[in-house]
Amino acid sequence: MADDLLPVDEARARILAELTPTAAETVALAEGAGRVLARGVTARLTQPPADVSAMDGYAVRAMDSAEGATLAVVGTAPAGRPFGGTVGPGEAVRIFTGGFVPDGADAVLLQEDATASDGTVRVNETVKAGRHIRRRGLDFAEGAEVLPAGRKLTARDIGLAAASNNPWLAVHRRPRIGILATGDEIALPGDPIPPGGIVSSNAHALAALVRASGGDAVVLPIAPDDTHAIAEVAATAHAFDLLVTTGGASVGEHDLIQKALGGEGFALGFWKIAMRPGKPLIWGRLGRTPVLGLPGNPVSALVCGVVFLIPAIATLSGLPGAAAPTRRVVTAVALPENDRRADHLRATLSVDGDGRMMATPAQVQDSSMLATLARADALVLRAPFAPALPAGAEVEAVMLAELGV
Amino acid sequence: MADDLLPVDEARARILAELTPTAAETVALAEGAGRVLARGVTARLTQPPADVSAMDGYAVRAMDSAEGATLAVVGTAPAGRPFGGTVGPGEAVRIFTGGFVPDGADAVLLQEDATASDGTVRVNETVKAGRHIRRRGLDFAEGAEVLPAGRKLTARDIGLAAASNNPWLAVHRRPRIGILATGDEIALPGDPIPPGGIVSSNAHALAALVRASGGDAVVLPIAPDDTHAIAEVAATAHAFDLLVTTGGASVGEHDLIQKALGGEGFALGFWKIAMRPGKPLIWGRLGRTPVLGLPGNPVSALVCGVVFLIPAIATLSGLPGAAAPTRRVVTAVALPENDRRADHLRATLSVDGDGRMMATPAQVQDSSMLATLARADALVLRAPFAPALPAGAEVEAVMLAELGV
């Protein structure tokens, strides 16, 4: 049995290799935040569109603007209302930040370096040519790609797409993820609980994880452990970019899933993964739809969600699918040598007096303890056969808040 | 003028002191992720509800289960289908993970330590009392508070609320933030651009920032620089928990906002903040509605959004409002001594060979350059009068991705 444990990285790589990004859709700019660009965004104008003032002051000719000179103020150029004329010798135009620098002027005299009186302005500090002018195209030029395909759009990117005059964006469709909890013993919160049963927590927790990762989650009705019921759901799998099941992945149980899905042409992979918590995993395909079968145990399901499902949603969304980013932190306690399973220790984080991020793994890591997972800030990663470490040693940890889960 | 610059922390503290959390609303569990609990969540059941098996195997009496013993298998106890009888002397019950440990049994024999044959099972490894049993209430007990008021709910928390049988949650309402861009010179993307004008990027960038921070954003039609138009919008401010304006905050311009809002009972604060970019800020109240006036410059508006608006939304949402968390990183280049304004340098991040996070500030930090902001990963913070630093020195930085902006 020991021999057929699949390493975590290999399992993830095999899953991601079978997934392709969703096709494009057009969304309004205002709906673009958090979406992944299917096509790059090109600037449709040049910004600034002309040389503009970087400050409030006076547009002047530097050659006329030595300290002590007095200039005639012949107009104003606020942002949005260019001065139509030309600044001639001995002349100045009142200008404001963002105002177009008028013809003839080649510098801006700061208002704090000027004394204005009736129709004139006195130069109190010599002005150099080019000072306080933002050149045309300083931010971006028409035709330039301001945001590349594959980028997950931030609020700042929305600003840049707007400023470059793009009211529409081509983004990858949100991957639609069906979530199917199976089991005779589970009930939805508030529903009657069967004798000996428990309340189902996986489907809605995974739905929240899917949404936080940029997917659309569709929570399917709970399927009892019955091949007919599961097959009925499976027949609708074509509606999804990925079908996630939870439960029915233990030894023995997976036969049920396999049997139920067999009629729908399910090509089954059943993997025992060298990880804790959450070792059994189903990976296969129902027609064209990939199927990821997570364990029924809530902690295992969520940790497998972090390890496999989030990268899968990233790949489907048009992002590089990769292991969750980790951060180097310091373990607050000694850690024992690890066995052959990659371990994911639920840990809380704190900052010590030296500003170091300290991780304290929960003392009991039993995989049934969901409250311990909810209270955790991070998963401390322990590679297979990682050596024992003293308190104060560095370890890698997945920051759960950074994943939005 | 130098004397009346308000420090960033003081300005933020004054803003937050005037804000109170929104009232509660009831939402379905499935809608709770990312929301902030207005009331704690109490477990409505005990989990596990009884002593259960932690593994697949056989429920046995430890005193009968020394290596070599053979036990009669008298029933099965899968999860959700408890065995109704009692395990008597010399007996065992087939049990699966999560199955209730039947009366009489006090330990679980692992299936890998057992040899099953027709109606019996042989014990291949002596079983100790209590082994592989999860005690009733190990995860949580009925009546215990599993999630406290004030918590921003994660996917894991949704799982815990579900598992503890809570179909509904009491959360703070999403703060509704009105966003008003003002200016004669701005046009929406795709609309005709007035001569000398620019495309408005602030409103939709700020809306994305608001949504990423847990607020509801309402983008108002652009108001021209005209007291009547601004006053008309202001008359609807009561609909918002916070009204954000952008533009009209420069010297001179703020008179317009003040005049326009005066008729609606605007109590104005106009602050010059000791920060770069983004020094001018309006803070006041229109009737009961707080008003935050951000600069019109897009980079300044977004940086002020990070520094003031995100903490304001947090406070309105029932979270502690505080400065954005920072992370200690290493500057890749020497930094000059800072002047009296707190600086926020747009920087990209990379990881060096030793795993250190390196920040490289953009060479030109002109506040009109939105593309530089979009490309940045972090804002490197430079306190007023911070001394010059060599390349390789540690600095504090705000991670923009962690804020979701």
Interface residues (C-beta under 8 A of the other chain):
Chain A: M1 L29 A30 G32 A33 G34 L45 Q47 P48 P49 A50 V52 A54 D56 A79 G80 R81 P82 F96 T97 G98 F100 R134 L138 D139 F140 V146 L147 T154 A155 R156 D157 I158 G159 L160 A161 A162 A163 S164 N165 N166 P167 W168 G183 D184 E185 I186 L188 P189 G190 I193 P194 P195 G196 G197 I198 V199 S200 S201 N202 H204 A205 L206 A207 A208 L209 R211 A212 V219 S250 V251 G252 G296 N297 P298 L302 G305 R328 G355 D366 S368 M369 L370 A371 T372 L373 A374 A376 L400 A401 E402 G404 V405
Chain B: L29 A30 G32 A33 G34 L45 Q47 P48 P49 A50 V52 A54 D56 P78 A79 G80 R81 P82 F96 T97 G98 G99 F100 E112 R134 L138 D139 F140 V146 L147 T154 A155 R156 D157 I158 G159 L160 A161 A162 A163 S164 N165 N166 P167 W168 G183 D184 E185 I186 L188 P189 G190 I193 P194 P195 G196 G197 I198 V199 S200 S201 N202 H204 A205 L206 A207 A208 L209 R211 A212 V219 S250 V251 G252 G296 N297 P298 L302 G305 R328 G355 D366 S368 M369 L370 A371 T372 L373 A374 A376 L400 A401 E402 G404 V405
